[in-house]
Amino acid sequence: MRDDNSDADEAPLLSTSFLWKVVGALAALSVASLVLSYGAARYGAWLAQDGRTDSEERLAVTIGQDTLALPANMFRFPEQRKSGDADQVDIVVAWPEMAGYSAAIADRFNQADDGGNLLFLQYSQSVMSRDMSGRLEPIYRRLFSGEPQPGPGGLSLHRLDPNAGYGAEVILTGDETSPMPFVTRCILPQNAGDATSSDCQRDIHVGRDLTLLYRFSSRLLPEWRNLDRAVRDFSDRRLDPSP
């Protein structure tokens, strides 16, 4: 269930104090994301040793009002690799095929720190009524500091108020005049060669009441349109449409 009382993007005009409470909450999520990003970067070494399967058995995972049909070889964690109810599910797929682990592409799963090989997807029940695209105007834009800079693939790079608690993160945006602009948060490496498979993250709403958080390499930023479309299509194909 959504906690709309804590979702500041519901208010047409936000008070400064209320905005900063939300910023604090989002910044806390940012710290958690950094921990998860570190885990994603280390995942390749772990996967090379244990925990993987090439089974394509279809498993049905229900989160709230939505059911996902996912092959076993996409699950990150063995304990989640089962049908039934769940609070969240974490999967990893090869880019650009959006495919799970198999012997044919095992090397790409074993070298996650090379950047660009993998996408990390996490499904959970929505707790905010707007996803990252919807938070651009009421929240993120009020935290931008200075003029935007040109980013890869026609994106605009925005630096954030240093008091907002986002550390070294930046926000990149595209198609800002559309109803669903592209918005992603990234910690960009100083050298392109240091990119990992989880430099950037974006969350979108899918299904009836799911939030899909996906992490990807900054090397994929020039492909942001194809990337976002592929992730949405992937989810649409795996969601059970029955009421």
C-alpha positions, -999 to 999 in steps of 0.1 A, spaced: 0 0 0 11 35 -7 19 59 21 5 90 4 9 111 36 46 109 31 45 114 -6 52 151 -12 47 149 -49 9 148 -42 9 184 -32 6 210 -60 27 234 -40 52 222 -15 63 240 17 100 243 21 100 223 53 79 196 38 101 194 7 133 190 28 116 162 48 110 144 15 145 152 3 159 136 35 139 105 29 150 103 -7 186 109 3 184 80 28 172 58 -1 202 71 -20 226 58 7 208 24 5 212 25 -32 249 30 -29 251 -1 -8 231 -20 -33 252 -6 -61 283 -19 -44 267 -53 -41 258 -52 -78 294 -44 -87 306 -73 -66 279 -97 -79 299 -110 -109 326 -125 -86 300 -141 -64 281 -154 -94 312 -170 -108 315 -192 -76 279 -201 -67 242 -193 -68 237 -194 -106 214 -217 -126 207 -220 -163 172 -234 -157 145 -216 -177 117 -230 -155 90 -203 -153 82 -191 -118 52 -170 -108 59 -144 -82 31 -123 -67 38 -89 -52 7 -72 -40 -18 -70 -69 7 -81 -96 21 -114 -107 54 -118 -126 63 -149 -147 101 -151 -146 126 -178 -156 147 -192 -128 179 -182 -145 172 -145 -140 169 -145 -102 198 -129 -84 193 -147 -51 186 -184 -47 163 -179 -18 140 -158 -41 139 -185 -68 105 -199 -61 68 -193 -70 45 -176 -45 40 -143 -27 70 -120 -21 78 -85 -9 102 -80 -37 122 -98 -63 157 -91 -77 168 -102 -111 197 -97 -134 197 -98 -172 223 -95 -199 221 -64 -220 209 -60 -247 192 -94 -250 174 -90 -217 183 -127 -211 190 -147 -180 222 -167 -172 232 -194 -197 264 -211 -206 266 -192 -239 269 -158 -221 284 -169 -188 315 -147 -192 293 -116 -193 277 -125 -160 310 -133 -144 324 -98 -152 298 -75 -140 324 -48 -130 333 -43 -167 302 -21 -171 274 -24 -196 271 -62 -195 242 -65 -171 211 -48 -159 199 -52 -123 161 -50 -118 142 -49 -85 104 -52 -83 85 -41 -52 51 -28 -43 49 10 -49 52 32 -19 50 65 -37 24 76 -62 49 90 -86 79 74 -101 112 92 -109 97 108 -140 68 122 -119 91 135 -92 111 157 -117 90 188 -114 77 188 -78 109 176 -62 141 172 -82 140 204 -102 138 224 -70 171 208 -59 191 215 -91 221 237 -86 235 259 -115 228 256 -152 223 222 -168 252 207 -188 251 187 -220 251 150 -213 255 118 -234 229 110 -260 213 144 -258 206 142 -220 209 172 -197 231 168 -166 220 185 -135 241 190 -104 223 190 -70 222 213 -41 251 201 -18 228 204 12 203 179 -3 223 149 9 229 133 -24 266 134 -23 283 130 -56 251 120 -74 238 139 -104 205 137 -123 203 133 -160 171 141 -179 157 137 -214 124 144 -232 116 169 -204 85 183 -222 69 149 -226 44 135 -201 69 108 -191 104 124 -192 135 102 -187 151 109 -153 180 89 -138 203 94 -109 240 85 -114 274 86 -98 295 91 -128 330 77 -128 359 101 -133 373 77 -160 350 59 -185 370 28 -179 359 27 -143 322 23 -151 303 -5 -134 270 -21 -141 253 0 -115 265 36 -119 229 48 -126 195 40 -114 159 48 -124 126 37 -110 93 34 -130 58 23 -123 47 -9 -140 17 -32 -137 -10 -23 -113 10 -12 -83 47 -21 -88 78 0 -87 106 -13 -109 140 0 -99 167 -7 -125 204 -1 -123 227 2 -153 261 13 -164 269 49 -173 282 35 -205 246 29 -216 235 65 -211 239 73 -249 213 44 -254 188 57 -228 158 57 -252 164 21 -262 173 11 -226 141 25 -211 119 10 -239 135 -24 -235 130 -24 -197 93 -15 -201 88 -40 -228 105 -67 -207 81 -60 -178 50 -59 -200 58 -93 -214 62 -109 -179 33 -93 -161 1 -114 -158 -27 -93 -173 -55 -111 -156 -74 -92 -129 
